[in-house]
Amino acid sequence: MSFADLGLSDDLLRAVEESGYTEPTPIQKQAIPSVLMGRDLIGIAQTGTGKTAAFVLPMIDILGEGRSRARMPRSLILEPTRELAAQVAENFDKYGKNHKLSMALLIGGVSMGDQQKALEKGVDVLIATPGRLMDLFGRGKILLTGCDLLVIDEADRMLDMGFIPDIEEICSKLPKQRQTLLFSATMPPPIKKLADKFLDNPKSVEVSRPATANTQIRQWLVECDSRRKRETLRDLLHTEAVSTAIIFCNRKTTVRELATSLKRDGFSAGEIHGDMEQRDRIAELDRFKAGTINILVASDVAARGLDVKGVSHVFNYDAPWHPDDYIHRIGRTGRGGATGIAYTFATSSDAEAIENIEKLTGMKIERVGKPKRAEAETKPAPEAKSTPEAKPEREKKPERAERAPRPKAEKPGRAPKAAPAEAKIAPEEPRPPRADPRPAPAPRPTPQHDNEPDDGWNGPMPSFLSVKLGD
């Protein structure tokens, strides 16, 4: 089956052909005809199967007729992250170049003024994250009453990020008579409840059982100590034939620290996480896509839907907290029928997370030993046991014999003790000098009485003592 068999217009088929695609993927074969017929749809497929084109292509043809009005978008696509929203916008630019469709991108981290100007002109396609959309709606800058087509993409990710209440509120503000498409890699109960509430007799399209990993991806589990993760990663990067790789971490701080460490070790690495400005995140992704850097350290913000061709390896530096995230992470490699390799580092504290992943995927991840470099570094450890040979050095205690002269030094020290014995012969003489410091303040008043030498009497001279006997 070719794209021409799906009922797409000639202009759209020409754009698809110019993009290098000749045969639709399974999800596209099943979804596109139903969307063109105006039916609601639930599409369940793992990442890398062409889900985005499965709704972008029919939407372009559907919106080819009609005109937009100010602040009233004709269609709405909800995405969980700014990166996914930007990627969907790129798909519309690529496939809709032969159609005169207007588009606006409502995402955080970008000036709101430019987005409002685009809405004032009127748009056919509005691609938004729930947070920014609700913000502008609350300010009265957008009306949803003219939206006839809604797409909820990566619904399970929306659930993880806590956007389901926002989506329910958005759906309640849309016209009841509309076409709704819901795409997700998995279908947990809350998402099924959402579909039952807002979709009307939808057609379900499932090209793989929920939460199955791509069979084109070879998966390995590396058990290591948390303190040796960086060493293990560096060894794998050296020993594996890594052309391009994405390294996933659970925390933004870990992303920053690991990227800095890899750069310091001479690797061409970049980083992307939620704390970065939108323009910086886009610039870093462009560098990775262009090959300026071949290693991208990322948080889960990059795990969903990002389509970068030629990613040979995925490294889960941290085991994902949610089992579903494992599917999306490793799905960055092995795309479009290519093969890929995924390594997951697991410490003793990750046992439960790994168990949940294997339970969800229905397969046991093969364990591998430490890389050769890491093993070589661990071998010197037994040499530390040879330190007992150093004990003979303790036998050099005879050197302390040099302290023998100390008794000689002590004897002269004892000699001064005899000197005080001589002082005991005249104990009376040292006492008067002691009296000198005691009456030290006395010299202040004494000059008023006499200047005679101190003969033992400190008071004034009595008059009867001055009487002289006759010669």
C-alpha positions in Angstrom: 0.0 0.0 0.0 1.2 3.5 -0.9 0.2 6.9 0.4 -1.8 7.4 -2.7 -4.1 4.5 -1.6 -5.0 6.3 1.6 -7.0 9.0 -0.1 -4.7 12.0 0.3 -4.7 14.9 -2.1 -2.2 15.3 -4.9 -0.6 18.3 -3.3 -0.1 16.5 -0.1 1.3 13.4 -1.8 3.8 15.5 -3.6 5.0 17.0 -0.3 5.3 13.5 1.2 7.3 12.2 -1.7 9.6 15.2 -1.6 10.2 14.4 2.1 11.5 11.0 1.1 8.6 8.8 2.2 7.1 6.2 -0.1 5.2 3.7 2.1 3.1 4.5 5.1 3.7 2.8 8.5 1.1 0.5 10.0 -0.4 3.2 12.3 -0.7 5.5 9.3 -2.4 2.9 7.1 -5.0 2.3 9.7 -5.5 5.8 11.1 -5.5 8.1 8.0 -8.6 6.8 6.2 -10.6 6.9 9.4 -9.6 10.5 10.2 -10.4 11.6 6.6 -13.9 10.1 7.1 -14.4 12.4 10.1 -14.4 9.6 12.8 -13.1 9.9 16.3 -10.0 7.8 16.8 -7.9 6.2 19.5 -4.4 5.4 18.3 -2.1 3.2 20.4 1.4 2.7 19.1 4.9 2.8 20.4 7.2 5.7 19.7 8.9 5.9 16.4 6.0 4.4 14.4 4.9 7.6 12.7 2.1 8.6 15.0 2.6 12.3 14.3 2.2 12.0 10.5 -0.9 9.8 11.1 -2.8 12.9 12.2 -0.9 15.7 10.6 -1.4 14.4 7.0 -5.2 14.0 7.1 -5.6 17.3 9.1 -3.9 19.2 6.2 -6.4 17.9 3.7 -9.3 18.5 6.1 -8.3 22.1 6.8 -7.5 22.8 3.1 -11.0 24.1 2.7 -12.5 26.9 4.8 -11.0 30.0 6.3 -9.9 31.0 9.8 -11.2 33.9 12.0 -9.5 36.1 14.5 -8.8 34.4 17.9 -10.8 31.4 16.8 -8.5 28.5 15.7 -10.1 25.9 13.5 -8.2 23.0 15.0 -6.3 22.4 18.2 -3.4 20.0 18.9 -2.4 19.5 22.6 1.2 18.4 23.4 2.8 17.7 26.8 6.1 19.5 26.1 7.4 22.4 24.2 9.8 20.2 22.2 6.9 18.0 21.0 4.8 21.0 20.0 7.7 22.4 18.0 8.2 19.1 16.3 4.6 18.9 15.3 4.9 22.4 13.9 7.9 21.3 11.8 5.7 18.5 10.4 3.0 20.9 9.3 5.6 23.2 7.7 7.1 20.2 5.8 3.9 18.5 4.6 1.8 21.5 4.3 4.1 23.6 2.1 1.7 23.2 -0.9 -1.3 24.4 1.2 -2.0 27.9 2.5 -2.6 27.0 6.1 -1.8 29.4 8.9 -0.4 28.0 12.1 0.4 29.3 15.6 2.5 27.7 18.4 1.5 28.4 22.0 4.3 27.3 24.3 5.9 28.6 27.5 9.3 30.2 27.5 8.5 32.4 24.5 7.2 35.9 24.3 3.4 35.9 24.7 3.0 39.1 22.6 4.0 37.4 19.3 1.7 34.5 20.0 -1.2 36.9 20.6 -0.5 38.7 17.3 -0.7 35.4 15.5 -4.0 34.6 17.1 -5.4 38.0 16.2 -4.8 37.2 12.5 -6.6 33.9 12.8 -5.1 30.4 12.5 -6.1 27.1 11.0 -3.9 25.0 13.3 -3.2 25.9 16.9 -0.4 23.7 18.5 -0.2 24.3 22.3 0.8 23.0 25.6 -2.0 23.0 28.2 -0.4 25.5 30.5 0.1 28.3 28.0 -3.3 27.7 26.4 -5.1 28.0 29.7 -3.2 31.1 30.5 -4.2 32.9 27.3 -7.7 31.6 27.5 -8.0 33.0 31.0 -6.9 36.4 29.7 -9.6 36.3 27.0 -7.1 36.2 24.2 -8.5 33.1 22.6 -11.9 31.5 21.8 -12.3 27.8 21.4 -15.9 27.8 20.1 -14.8 27.5 16.5 -12.5 24.5 17.0 -13.9 21.5 15.1 -10.9 19.2 15.4 -9.0 18.3 18.6 -5.9 16.1 18.8 -4.6 14.9 22.2 -1.1 13.6 21.6 1.0 11.6 24.1 -2.0 11.2 26.4 -0.2 9.0 28.8 2.5 11.6 29.2 -0.1 14.2 29.9 -1.3 11.9 32.7 2.2 11.6 34.1 2.6 15.4 34.1 -0.7 16.1 35.7 -2.4 17.7 32.7 -5.5 15.6 32.7 -7.6 18.2 34.7 -6.5 20.9 32.3 -7.4 18.7 29.3 -10.9 18.0 30.8 -11.5 21.7 31.2 -10.3 22.5 27.7 -12.6 19.8 26.2 -15.5 21.3 28.1 -15.0 24.6 26.3 -14.9 23.1 22.8 -18.0 22.5 20.7 -19.7 19.2 21.5 -19.9 18.5 17.8 -16.3 18.0 16.9 -13.8 15.3 15.8 -11.4 14.1 18.5 -8.2 12.1 18.0 -6.3 10.6 20.9 -2.9 9.1 20.5 -0.9 7.4 23.2 1.9 4.8 23.6 0.0 3.2 26.4 -3.6 3.1 27.6 -3.7 3.2 31.4 -7.2 3.3 33.0 -7.3 7.1 33.5 -6.7 7.6 29.8 -9.4 5.2 28.9 -11.8 7.0 31.2 -10.9 10.3 29.5 -11.5 8.7 26.1 -14.9 7.3 27.1 -15.9 10.8 28.4 -14.9 13.0 25.4 -14.8 10.7 22.3 -17.8 9.7 20.4 -17.8 6.0 19.2 -14.1 6.1 18.4 -12.3 3.7 16.2 -9.4 2.0 18.0 -6.2 1.5 16.2 -3.5 -0.6 17.8 -0.3 -1.5 16.0 1.5 -3.1 19.0 0.4 -4.3 22.3 0.7 -1.6 25.1 4.1 -0.9 26.5 6.1 -3.2 24.2 9.6 -2.3 23.3 10.8 -2.1 19.8 12.3 -5.5 18.8 14.9 -3.7 16.7 16.5 -2.4 19.9 19.0 -4.6 21.7 18.6 -4.0 25.5 21.2 -4.5 28.1 21.2 -4.0 31.9 24.5 -2.9 33.5 24.6 -3.5 37.2 27.1 -1.1 38.9 27.8 0.8 42.0 26.3 4.3 42.2 29.7 5.8 42.8 31.1 4.2 39.6 28.4 5.2 37.2 30.4 7.9 35.5 33.4 5.6 35.0 31.2 2.8 33.6 29.5 5.3 31.2 32.9 6.6 30.0 34.1 3.1 29.4 31.0 2.2 27.4 31.4 5.4 25.3 35.0 4.4 24.6 34.4 0.7 23.8 31.0 0.9 22.0 30.8 2.2 18.4 28.8 5.2 19.4 27.9 7.5 16.5 25.2 9.5 18.3 23.8 8.9 21.8 21.2 10.2 24.2 21.9 9.8 27.9 18.8 10.1 30.2 18.9 11.2 33.8 16.1 11.5 36.3 17.1 14.9 37.8 18.0 18.2 36.1 21.0 18.6 38.4 22.4 15.2 37.3 22.0 16.3 33.7 24.0 19.4 34.2 26.7 17.7 36.3 27.1 14.8 33.9 27.2 16.9 30.8 30.0 19.1 32.4 31.9 16.0 33.4 31.7 14.5 29.8 32.9 17.7 28.3 35.8 17.8 30.7 36.7 14.3 29.6 36.9 15.4 26.0 33.5 14.2 24.8 31.4 16.3 22.4 28.3 16.6 24.7 25.4 18.9 25.2 22.4 19.0 27.6 18.7 19.6 27.6 16.4 19.9 30.6 13.4 21.8 31.9 15.2 24.6 33.5 16.7 25.8 30.2 15.2 28.7 28.2 13.2 27.5 25.2 15.6 29.1 22.7 18.5 27.4 24.4 16.8 24.0 24.3 16.0 24.4 20.6 19.5 25.5 19.9 21.0 22.5 21.7 18.7 20.2 19.8 19.7 21.8 16.5 23.3 21.2 17.4 22.6 17.6 18.1 20.7 17.1 14.9 23.3 18.8 12.8 26.1 16.6 14.3 27.9 19.5 16.0 27.7 17.4 19.2 27.1 13.6 19.2 26.1 13.1 22.8 23.0 14.7 24.4 22.4 14.4 28.1 18.7 14.9 28.8 16.0 14.6 31.3 12.6 13.0 30.4 11.6 16.2 28.7 13.3 14.8 25.6 12.0 11.2 25.9 8.7 11.6 24.2 8.3 11.9 20.4 11.5 13.7 19.5 12.6 12.3 16.2 16.3 12.5 15.6 17.6 10.3 12.9 20.6 8.1 13.4 20.7 7.8 17.2 22.7 4.6 17.6 22.7 4.4 21.4 20.5 5.3 24.4 21.9 5.2 27.9 19.6 5.2 30.9 22.1 6.7 33.4 19.4 6.5 36.0 16.7 3.8 35.8 13.4 5.6 35.1 11.0 6.0 38.0 8.0 5.1 35.8 8.1 1.9 33.7 6.4 3.7 30.8 9.2 6.1 30.6 11.6 3.2 29.8 9.7 2.5 26.6 9.8 6.1 25.5 13.5 6.6 26.4 14.8 3.7 24.4 12.4 4.6 21.6 14.8 7.4 20.6 16.9 4.8 18.9 15.9 2.0 16.4 13.5 4.4 14.6 12.3 4.0 11.1 13.2 0.3 10.9 16.9 0.9 12.0 18.5 -1.0 14.8 19.6 0.5 18.1 21.2 -0.3 21.4 20.0 0.6 24.8 21.9 0.4 28.1 20.4 0.8 31.5 22.5 1.3 34.6 21.1 -0.3 37.7 22.2 0.0 41.3 21.0 -2.0 44.2 18.4 0.6 44.9 16.9 0.2 41.4 15.8 -3.4 41.9 12.1 -2.5 42.2 12.2 -0.2 39.2 13.8 -2.8 37.0 11.3 -5.4 38.1 8.4 -3.1 37.2 10.0 -2.4 33.7 10.4 -6.1 33.0 6.8 -6.8 34.2 5.5 -4.1 31.9 7.4 -5.1 28.8 6.9 -8.9 29.5 10.6 -9.6 28.9 13.7 -9.9 31.0 16.5 -7.5 30.2 19.8 -9.3 29.6 22.5 -8.5 32.2 26.0 -7.7 31.2 29.2 -7.3 33.1 31.3 -4.3 33.6 33.2 -2.9 30.5 36.8 -4.0 30.2 38.1 -0.6 31.2 36.1 -0.7 34.4 37.2 -4.2 35.2 40.8 -3.2 34.7 40.4 -0.4 37.1 39.0 -2.7 39.7 41.9 -5.2 39.6 44.5 -3.0 41.4 42.3 -3.2 44.5 43.7 -6.7 45.6 47.2 -5.1 45.6 46.1 -3.2 48.6 46.3 -6.5 50.5 50.1 -6.6 49.9 50.5 -3.8 52.4 51.3 -6.2 55.2 54.7 -6.5 53.6 55.3 -3.0 54.9 55.3 -4.4 58.5 59.1 -4.8 58.5 59.3 -1.1 58.5 57.9 -1.2 62.0 60.9 -3.2 63.0 63.0 -0.1 62.6 62.0 0.8 66.2 65.7 0.6 67.2 66.0 4.0 65.6 64.3 5.2 68.7 67.6 4.5 70.5 68.5 8.0 69.6 66.3 9.0 72.4 68.7 7.4 74.8 70.5 10.8 75.3 67.4 12.1 76.9 68.4 10.8 80.4 71.6 12.8 80.0 69.7 15.8 79.2 67.5 15.2 82.2 70.5 15.1 84.6 71.6 18.6 83.9 67.9 19.6 84.4 68.0 18.1 87.9 71.1 20.1 88.9 69.2 23.4 89.2 67.2 21.7 92.0 70.3 22.0 94.2 70.5 25.7 93.7 67.3 26.3 95.7 68.8 24.4 98.5 71.5 27.1 98.9 68.8 29.7 98.9 67.4 28.1 102.0 70.5 29.2 104.0 69.3 32.8 104.0 65.6 32.7 103.8 65.3 36.1 105.4 67.0 38.0 102.6 64.6 37.2 99.8 61.6 38.2 101.8 62.2 42.0 101.9 62.3 42.2 98.2 58.8 40.6 98.2 57.7 43.5 100.3 58.8 45.9 97.6 56.2 44.9 95.1 53.5 44.9 97.7 53.9 48.6 98.8 54.5 49.5 95.2 51.7 52.0 95.3 53.2 53.5 98.5 55.9 55.6 96.8 53.1 57.9 95.6 52.4 59.3 99.1 55.8 58.8 100.7 57.6 61.6 98.9 55.5 64.0 101.0 57.1 62.7 104.2 60.8 62.0 103.6 63.4 60.9 101.1 65.3 58.7 103.5 66.3 55.2 102.5 64.0 52.4 103.5 65.3 50.9 106.8 62.4 48.8 107.5 60.0 51.5 108.8 57.6 52.8 106.2 55.8 55.4 108.4 56.8 59.0 109.4 59.8 59.4 111.8 58.5 60.0 115.4 59.7 63.2 117.0 61.2 61.5 120.1 63.6 59.7 117.9 65.1 62.9 116.7 66.2 63.8 120.3 70.0 63.6 120.6 71.8 62.9 123.9 74.4 65.2 125.0 77.9 64.7 124.0 
